[in-house]
Amino acid sequence: MDSNTVMYGVIGDPIGHSKSPLMQNRAFRETGVNGTYAAFRVKPERLGEAVAGMRALGFRGLNVTIPHKVDVMAYLDAIDEGAMAIGAVNTIVNENGRLVGYNTDGIGYVRSLKEEAEPELAGKKIVVLGAGGAARGILWALNRERPASLLVANRTWDKAKALADHLGEGSGSIAKAIRWEELREACLEADVVVNTTSVGMAPNVSETPVDPAWLKPGAVASDLIYNPLTTAFLQQAQERGCRIHGGLGMFVYQGAYAFEYWTGQPAPAAAMREEVLASFTGK
Ligand code: ATR
């Protein structure tokens, strides 16, 4: 670091477990960008002050994580169209004092899915499990790939219905809500089944959101969870002959897009992934 080092960070609460500093600092080292990235624990009542601090100190970029992704929007000067449709911001770019909010979660997920599991999503039948915060960005980004169908199912029907309706009105999405009871049939036909629920996350590692036997061999089973790296859902789907896609890629590529928005340079995604993986496996 020197007096020209450009500052970046992530704000959230809690933030102590974030892998973003390790990953982004590796990206700066790898590309020779004179930047540094730190984690800041920001209480909800001080969110406005934190954003003002970013302006005052001339930070070029911030990532925003739980619980601030929605509330931070009120403090920004502009919101990208995608982030507006999703209703949440995870990346802020400081354009000479003008703070612009983006959402790289959904597009990060889709880039990872295409690079790691299924390069062509157009014309595919896609089922999304869960209708929480993570599902919003993913549905928005998947819709842009022109799938044949995009079905969303949630344990609580009202949330799936509200989400599909919201995206349909706002961004012309084809996403359609189905009942949890209709999932078996939908999964039997699907080319891609994505779990955005927390079912199967450590410590409940033996649980699966749906019966993996419902998936057809050759289909893609995708899980946003990255702890464990391979969930029981993915493990069992793979045993059935499915292609599997874990959640680490989404994390890496949401960060890769943020890096690219901030620096204008291609992100060193392989090195970023290696850094996060090493922090998990202790290598
Ligand atoms: P995130 O922001 O990570 O998506 P969230 O907004 O809390 O987290 O959403 C969690 C999702 O997991 C929801 O879709 C939730 O379903 P409900 O809306 O019915 O609560 C889903 N989920 C959590 N536990 C579940 C379970 N045991 N079975 C099915 N779905 C579950």
Boltz pocket constraint, residues with backbone or C-beta under 6 A from the ligand:
constraints:
  - pocket:
      binder: B
      contacts: [[A, 129], [A, 130], [A, 131], [A, 132], [A, 133], [A, 134], [A, 135], [A, 154], [A, 155], [A, 156], [A, 159], [A, 196], [A, 197], [A, 198], [A, 199], [A, 209]]
      max_distance: 6.0
